[in-house]
């Protein structure tokens, strides 16, 4: 059996759902930190946590899907350094989409603020309340998010370069199939 030439529909769906959720969460986080302490700010923090928990669940599903399903063949025309850079970037992104929500949960636990998913299910605290640890975890959480932002920019720029400059199928392998797109 030959490896596929494009990603599977579940992989594509998980990729884009995770991207949209992370983008929304990041923009919300940047905005909410500037909001004065108020019920509105607490609501934004709750939404941010809900998105984080959802991203974590989808990330676990994405990693599981990746483990049990073959990835598309790497186009043979790509230089070796690009193949290695793509593999390293993908690995780091996979690690970050799993680790960042965990660091947020750890930070929330250390800050003594429970994570209540969708306002209904309180998740257990992962660590005891500890102000000094909370400060360190906040720094880790924020730093990892900005690291991911940099990697996503590189990842997207490479995909756009392949599509518009190299005019190859690297980007199309991860795009959804739409009716009338001419793709099989």
C-alpha positions in Angstrom: 0.0 0.0 0.0 1.4 3.4 -1.0 1.3 6.4 1.3 -1.3 9.0 0.5 -0.5 12.2 -1.4 -2.7 14.4 0.8 -3.8 14.4 4.4 -6.9 12.6 5.4 -10.2 14.4 6.1 -10.0 14.0 9.9 -6.4 15.2 9.9 -7.4 18.3 7.8 -10.4 19.0 10.0 -8.4 18.7 13.3 -5.6 20.9 11.8 -7.9 23.7 10.9 -10.1 23.5 14.0 -7.0 23.6 16.3 -5.6 26.5 14.3 -8.9 28.5 14.5 -9.2 27.8 18.2 -5.6 28.7 19.0 -5.8 31.9 17.0 -9.0 32.9 18.8 -7.5 32.0 22.2 -4.3 33.9 21.5 -6.2 37.1 20.4 -8.5 36.8 23.4 -5.5 36.4 25.7 -3.7 39.4 24.3 -6.9 41.5 24.7 -8.1 40.2 28.1 -4.8 41.0 30.0 -5.4 44.7 29.3 -9.0 44.6 30.6 -9.4 45.9 34.2 -10.4 43.3 36.8 -14.1 42.9 36.4 -16.8 40.3 35.7 -16.1 40.7 32.0 -12.4 40.0 32.5 -13.2 36.8 34.5 -15.6 35.8 31.7 -12.8 36.2 29.1 -10.4 34.1 31.3 -13.1 31.4 31.5 -13.5 31.4 27.7 -9.7 31.3 27.3 -9.6 28.2 29.5 -12.5 26.6 27.7 -10.7 27.0 24.4 -7.5 25.7 26.0 -9.2 22.5 27.3 -10.9 22.0 23.9 -7.5 22.5 22.1 -5.9 20.0 24.4 -8.6 17.4 23.7 -8.4 18.0 19.9 -4.6 17.9 20.1 -4.7 14.5 21.8 -7.0 13.3 19.0 -4.7 14.8 16.4 -1.6 13.2 17.8 -3.5 9.8 18.0 -4.7 10.2 14.4 -1.1 11.0 13.3 0.3 8.0 15.1 -2.1 5.5 13.5 -2.5 7.0 10.1 0.2 7.5 7.5 1.2 11.0 6.6 1.4 12.0 2.9 4.5 11.4 0.9 6.9 14.3 1.2 7.3 15.7 -2.4 10.5 14.3 -3.8 11.5 17.7 -5.3 12.0 19.3 -1.9 15.6 19.9 -0.8 16.8 17.8 2.2 17.0 20.9 4.4 13.4 21.8 3.8 12.3 18.3 4.6 14.2 18.4 7.9 12.9 21.9 8.7 9.3 20.9 8.0 9.7 17.7 10.2 11.2 19.7 13.0 8.6 22.5 12.8 5.7 19.9 12.7 7.2 18.1 15.7 7.5 21.3 17.7 4.0 22.4 16.8 2.6 19.0 17.9 4.5 19.3 21.2 3.3 22.8 21.8 -0.4 22.2 21.1 -0.3 19.5 23.8 2.0 21.3 26.3 0.6 24.8 26.2 -2.9 23.9 27.5 -1.2 21.9 30.2 0.9 24.8 31.3 -2.2 27.0 31.4 -4.0 24.4 33.5 -0.9 24.2 35.8 -0.8 28.0 36.0 -4.5 28.2 36.9 -4.1 25.5 39.6 -1.0 27.2 41.1 -2.9 30.6 41.1 -5.7 29.0 43.0 -8.3 29.6 40.2 -10.1 26.5 39.3 -10.7 25.5 35.6 -14.4 24.9 35.1 -14.9 23.6 31.6 -17.9 25.2 29.9 -19.0 26.4 33.4 -20.1 22.9 34.2 -17.2 20.5 34.9 -14.5 21.5 37.4 -11.2 20.0 36.4 -8.9 18.8 39.2 -6.1 21.1 40.2 -2.8 19.7 39.0 -0.7 21.5 41.7 -1.4 23.1 45.0 -1.9 26.9 45.2 1.5 28.5 45.2 2.0 32.2 44.2 5.7 31.8 43.3 5.0 28.7 41.1 2.1 30.5 39.5 4.3 33.4 38.4 6.8 30.9 36.9 4.1 29.0 35.2 2.6 32.1 33.8 5.9 33.1 32.2 6.3 29.6 30.8 2.8 29.6 29.4 3.2 33.0 27.8 6.7 32.2 26.4 5.5 29.0 24.9 2.6 30.8 23.2 4.8 33.3 21.6 7.2 30.6 20.5 4.2 28.8 18.9 3.2 32.1 17.2 6.7 32.3 15.7 6.5 28.7 14.5 3.0 29.2 13.1 4.2 32.3 11.1 7.2 30.3 9.7 4.9 27.3 9.0 2.3 29.5 7.2 5.0 31.5 5.3 6.5 28.2 4.0 3.1 26.9 2.9 2.3 30.2 1.1 5.8 30.2 -0.5 5.2 26.6 -1.8 1.8 27.6 -3.2 2.6 30.9 -4.8 6.3 30.8 -5.6 7.1 27.1 -6.1 3.6 26.4 -7.4 3.6 22.9 -5.9 1.0 20.9 -4.0 2.5 21.2 -0.5 -0.3 23.5 0.7 -3.1 21.8 -1.2 -2.4 18.6 0.8 -3.8 20.2 3.9 -6.6 22.2 2.3 -10.2 20.9 2.6 -11.8 19.6 -0.6 -14.6 21.8 -1.7 -17.3 21.0 -4.2 -16.2 22.2 -7.6 -12.5 22.7 -6.6 -11.5 20.2 -9.4 -9.7 18.0 -6.8 -10.5 14.3 -6.6 
